């Protein structure tokens, strides 16, 4: 059905990777986005990976990773700590990882990463973002909004998490709820951003 294809194309953004100044992994509890970032780092796509995240808004602590069949031991005080561990276990050296440990949702990921990059005087013209596949549209929207006065190209190179992909999201209740929730939030939050 065409409307399902339209939703898929809108939500599940994915760009071809190009060499960049940084790779960004926004806060989340799944290892797949960090693993994709590690593979891109090892392929020479960027000299640094920025991991961002404290814990989800409305929670009082990081409740741990979503193992999806494999566990990381921790304990972790923040999402950024977990993501750093995933990267280091995948062979990324500590000196290539920059941490932002305060953000509790995607807009804050973008805002606090911008502040950190400015404090470190890192000139950025292109950034690769490795997020959850169904979160790619909203993630790009926030980063473009926060960096709108800078000429930065954001390339979305997401990873499939929770078993929800562009090919199967409409086949399960969880996939439908997740993707349609993202679609709803894109509209609600874009409206707020324009005001």
C-alpha positions as a Markdown table, in Angstrom:
| # | Residue | x | y | z |
|---|---|---|---|---|
| 1 | Unk | 0.0 | 0.0 | 0.0 |
| 2 | Unk | 1.4 | 3.4 | -1.0 |
| 3 | Unk | 0.7 | 5.1 | 2.3 |
| 4 | Unk | 2.8 | 2.5 | 4.1 |
| 5 | Unk | 5.6 | 3.0 | 1.7 |
| 6 | Unk | 5.3 | 6.8 | 2.2 |
| 7 | Unk | 5.6 | 6.4 | 6.0 |
| 8 | Unk | 8.5 | 4.1 | 5.6 |
| 9 | Unk | 10.4 | 6.5 | 3.4 |
| 10 | Unk | 9.7 | 9.4 | 5.7 |
| 11 | Unk | 10.7 | 7.7 | 9.0 |
| 12 | Unk | 13.5 | 5.3 | 8.0 |
| 13 | Unk | 16.1 | 7.7 | 6.6 |
| 14 | Unk | 19.4 | 6.2 | 5.6 |
| 15 | Unk | 22.2 | 7.9 | 3.7 |
| 16 | Unk | 25.3 | 6.5 | 2.1 |
| 17 | Unk | 28.2 | 7.1 | 4.5 |
| 18 | Unk | 30.9 | 9.5 | 3.5 |
| 19 | Unk | 34.0 | 10.6 | 5.3 |
| 20 | Unk | 33.1 | 12.9 | 8.1 |
| 21 | Unk | 34.5 | 14.9 | 11.0 |
| 22 | Unk | 32.6 | 13.0 | 13.7 |
| 23 | Unk | 30.2 | 10.1 | 14.2 |
| 24 | Unk | 27.4 | 10.7 | 16.7 |
| 25 | Unk | 25.6 | 8.0 | 18.7 |
| 26 | Unk | 22.6 | 9.7 | 20.5 |
| 27 | Unk | 21.5 | 8.2 | 23.8 |
| 28 | Unk | 19.8 | 4.9 | 23.8 |
| 29 | Unk | 20.0 | 1.5 | 25.6 |
| 30 | Unk | 20.7 | -0.7 | 22.6 |
| 31 | Unk | 24.2 | -1.8 | 21.4 |
| 32 | Unk | 23.5 | -1.9 | 17.7 |
| 33 | Unk | 23.9 | 1.9 | 16.9 |
| 34 | Unk | 27.2 | 2.0 | 18.8 |
| 35 | Unk | 28.4 | -1.1 | 17.0 |
| 36 | Unk | 27.6 | 0.5 | 13.6 |
| 37 | Unk | 29.5 | 3.6 | 14.7 |
| 38 | Unk | 32.5 | 1.4 | 15.7 |
| 39 | Unk | 32.5 | -0.3 | 12.3 |
| 40 | Unk | 32.4 | 3.1 | 10.6 |
| 41 | Unk | 35.3 | 4.4 | 12.8 |
| 42 | Unk | 37.3 | 1.3 | 12.0 |
| 43 | Unk | 36.7 | 1.9 | 8.3 |
| 44 | Unk | 38.2 | 5.3 | 8.6 |
| 45 | Unk | 35.0 | 7.3 | 8.2 |
| 46 | Unk | 35.7 | 9.8 | 11.1 |
| 47 | Unk | 38.4 | 10.4 | 13.7 |
| 48 | Unk | 36.0 | 10.7 | 16.7 |
| 49 | Unk | 32.8 | 9.2 | 18.0 |
| 50 | Unk | 30.6 | 11.3 | 20.3 |
| 51 | Unk | 28.3 | 9.3 | 22.6 |
| 52 | Unk | 25.5 | 11.2 | 24.3 |
| 53 | Unk | 23.0 | 10.4 | 27.1 |
| 54 | Unk | 22.4 | 10.3 | 30.8 |
| 55 | Unk | 19.1 | 8.4 | 31.0 |
| 56 | Unk | 15.6 | 8.8 | 29.6 |
| 57 | Unk | 13.5 | 11.8 | 30.7 |
| 58 | Unk | 11.2 | 10.9 | 33.5 |
| 59 | Unk | 13.6 | 8.3 | 35.1 |
| 60 | Unk | 15.8 | 8.9 | 38.0 |
| 61 | Unk | 18.7 | 6.5 | 36.9 |
| 62 | Unk | 20.0 | 4.6 | 34.0 |
| 63 | Unk | 18.2 | 1.2 | 34.3 |
| 64 | Unk | 20.7 | -0.7 | 32.2 |
| 65 | Unk | 21.2 | -1.8 | 28.6 |
| 66 | Unk | 18.6 | -3.6 | 26.5 |
| 67 | Unk | 20.6 | -6.7 | 25.9 |
| 68 | Unk | 18.7 | -8.2 | 23.0 |
| 69 | Unk | 20.3 | -11.6 | 23.6 |
| 70 | Unk | 23.7 | -10.4 | 24.7 |
| 71 | Unk | 24.5 | -8.5 | 27.9 |
| 72 | Unk | 27.0 | -5.9 | 28.8 |
| 73 | Unk | 28.0 | -6.1 | 32.4 |
| 74 | Unk | 28.2 | -2.5 | 33.6 |
| 75 | Unk | 27.3 | -1.1 | 36.0 |
| 76 | Unk | 26.7 | 2.1 | 34.0 |
| 77 | Unk | 25.8 | 5.4 | 35.5 |
| 78 | Unk | 24.6 | 6.8 | 32.1 |
| 79 | Unk | 23.7 | 5.8 | 28.6 |
| 80 | Unk | 27.0 | 7.4 | 27.5 |
| 81 | Unk | 29.0 | 5.0 | 29.7 |
| 82 | Unk | 27.2 | 2.0 | 28.2 |
| 83 | Unk | 27.7 | 3.2 | 24.7 |
| 84 | Unk | 31.4 | 3.8 | 25.4 |
| 85 | Unk | 31.7 | 0.2 | 26.7 |
| 86 | Unk | 30.1 | -1.1 | 23.5 |
| 87 | Unk | 32.5 | 1.0 | 21.4 |
| 88 | Unk | 35.6 | -0.1 | 23.3 |
| 89 | Unk | 34.6 | -3.8 | 23.2 |
| 90 | Unk | 34.3 | -3.3 | 19.4 |
| 91 | Unk | 37.9 | -2.0 | 19.3 |
| 92 | Unk | 37.5 | 1.8 | 19.4 |
| 93 | Unk | 40.3 | 3.4 | 21.4 |
| 94 | Unk | 39.2 | 5.5 | 24.4 |
| 95 | Unk | 41.0 | 8.6 | 23.0 |
| 96 | Unk | 38.6 | 8.5 | 20.0 |
| 97 | Unk | 35.5 | 8.6 | 22.1 |
| 98 | Unk | 34.0 | 11.9 | 23.4 |
| 99 | Unk | 31.3 | 11.7 | 26.0 |
| 100 | Unk | 28.3 | 13.9 | 26.7 |
| 101 | Unk | 26.6 | 12.5 | 29.9 |
| 102 | Unk | 23.7 | 14.9 | 30.7 |
| 103 | Unk | 21.1 | 14.6 | 27.9 |
| 104 | Unk | 17.8 | 12.9 | 28.7 |
| 105 | Unk | 16.1 | 13.2 | 25.3 |
| 106 | Unk | 17.0 | 13.7 | 21.6 |
| 107 | Unk | 16.8 | 17.5 | 21.5 |
| 108 | Unk | 19.2 | 17.7 | 24.5 |
| 109 | Unk | 21.5 | 15.2 | 22.8 |
| 110 | Unk | 21.8 | 17.7 | 19.9 |
| 111 | Unk | 22.0 | 20.8 | 22.2 |
| 112 | Unk | 24.6 | 19.4 | 24.6 |
| 113 | Unk | 26.7 | 17.9 | 21.8 |
| 114 | Unk | 26.8 | 21.3 | 20.1 |
| 115 | Unk | 28.0 | 22.9 | 23.4 |
| 116 | Unk | 30.7 | 20.2 | 23.8 |
| 117 | Unk | 32.0 | 20.6 | 20.3 |
| 118 | Unk | 32.1 | 24.4 | 20.6 |
| 119 | Unk | 34.0 | 24.1 | 24.0 |
| 120 | Unk | 36.5 | 21.7 | 22.3 |
| 121 | Unk | 36.8 | 24.0 | 19.3 |
| 122 | Unk | 36.2 | 21.1 | 16.9 |
| 123 | Unk | 35.2 | 22.4 | 13.5 |
| 124 | Unk | 32.5 | 20.2 | 12.0 |
| 125 | Unk | 31.3 | 20.2 | 8.4 |
| 126 | Unk | 29.9 | 16.7 | 8.2 |
| 127 | Unk | 28.6 | 14.3 | 10.9 |
| 128 | Unk | 27.4 | 10.8 | 10.7 |
| 129 | Unk | 24.6 | 9.9 | 13.1 |
| 130 | Unk | 24.1 | 6.3 | 14.1 |
| 131 | Unk | 20.8 | 6.0 | 15.9 |
| 132 | Unk | 17.9 | 3.5 | 16.0 |
| 133 | Unk | 16.5 | 3.0 | 12.5 |
| 134 | Unk | 13.0 | 4.1 | 13.3 |
| 135 | Unk | 14.3 | 7.2 | 15.1 |
| 136 | Unk | 16.3 | 8.5 | 12.1 |
| 137 | Unk | 13.8 | 11.2 | 10.9 |
| 138 | Unk | 13.2 | 12.8 | 14.3 |
| 139 | Unk | 16.9 | 12.6 | 15.1 |
| 140 | Unk | 17.9 | 14.4 | 11.9 |
| 141 | Unk | 15.1 | 17.0 | 12.5 |
| 142 | Unk | 16.5 | 17.8 | 15.9 |
| 143 | Unk | 20.2 | 18.0 | 14.9 |
| 144 | Unk | 19.3 | 20.2 | 11.9 |
| 145 | Unk | 17.2 | 22.4 | 14.1 |
| 146 | Unk | 20.0 | 22.9 | 16.8 |
| 147 | Unk | 22.7 | 23.4 | 14.2 |
| 148 | Unk | 20.6 | 25.4 | 11.8 |
| 149 | Unk | 23.0 | 28.4 | 11.8 |
| 150 | Unk | 26.0 | 26.2 | 10.9 |
| 151 | Unk | 26.6 | 24.6 | 7.5 |
| 152 | Unk | 26.8 | 21.0 | 8.7 |
| 153 | Unk | 25.7 | 18.0 | 6.6 |
| 154 | Unk | 24.1 | 15.3 | 8.8 |
| 155 | Unk | 24.2 | 11.8 | 7.3 |
| 156 | Unk | 21.9 | 9.2 | 8.9 |
| 157 | Unk | 23.5 | 5.7 | 9.2 |
| 158 | Unk | 21.1 | 4.0 | 11.6 |
| 159 | Unk | 21.0 | 0.4 | 12.9 |
| 160 | Unk | 18.0 | -1.9 | 13.3 |
| 161 | Unk | 17.1 | -2.3 | 17.0 |
| 162 | Unk | 14.2 | -4.1 | 18.7 |
| 163 | Unk | 13.6 | -6.1 | 15.5 |
| 164 | Unk | 11.9 | -3.1 | 13.9 |
| 165 | Unk | 13.2 | -2.3 | 10.3 |
| 166 | Unk | 11.9 | -0.5 | 7.3 |
| 167 | Unk | 11.0 | -4.0 | 5.8 |
| 168 | Unk | 8.9 | -5.3 | 8.7 |
| 169 | Unk | 7.6 | -2.5 | 10.9 |
| 170 | Unk | 4.0 | -2.8 | 9.7 |
| 171 | Unk | 3.9 | -6.5 | 10.4 |
| 172 | Unk | 3.7 | -6.4 | 14.2 |
| 173 | Unk | 1.8 | -4.5 | 16.9 |
| 174 | Unk | 5.1 | -3.3 | 18.4 |
| 175 | Unk | 6.4 | -2.1 | 15.1 |
| 176 | Unk | 3.2 | -0.3 | 14.3 |
| 177 | Unk | 3.0 | 1.4 | 17.6 |
| 178 | Unk | 6.7 | 2.4 | 17.5 |
| 179 | Unk | 6.8 | 3.8 | 14.0 |
| 180 | Unk | 3.4 | 5.5 | 14.2 |
| 181 | Unk | 4.5 | 7.0 | 17.6 |
| 182 | Unk | 7.6 | 8.4 | 15.8 |
| 183 | Unk | 5.4 | 9.8 | 13.0 |
| 184 | Unk | 3.1 | 11.5 | 15.6 |
| 185 | Unk | 6.0 | 13.0 | 17.5 |
| 186 | Unk | 7.6 | 14.3 | 14.3 |
| 187 | Unk | 4.4 | 16.3 | 13.7 |
| 188 | Unk | 3.9 | 17.5 | 17.2 |
| 189 | Unk | 7.5 | 18.4 | 17.8 |
| 190 | Unk | 8.0 | 20.0 | 14.4 |
| 191 | Unk | 5.0 | 22.2 | 15.1 |
| 192 | Unk | 6.5 | 23.2 | 18.4 |
| 193 | Unk | 9.9 | 24.0 | 16.8 |
| 194 | Unk | 8.3 | 26.3 | 14.2 |
| 195 | Unk | 6.6 | 28.3 | 16.9 |
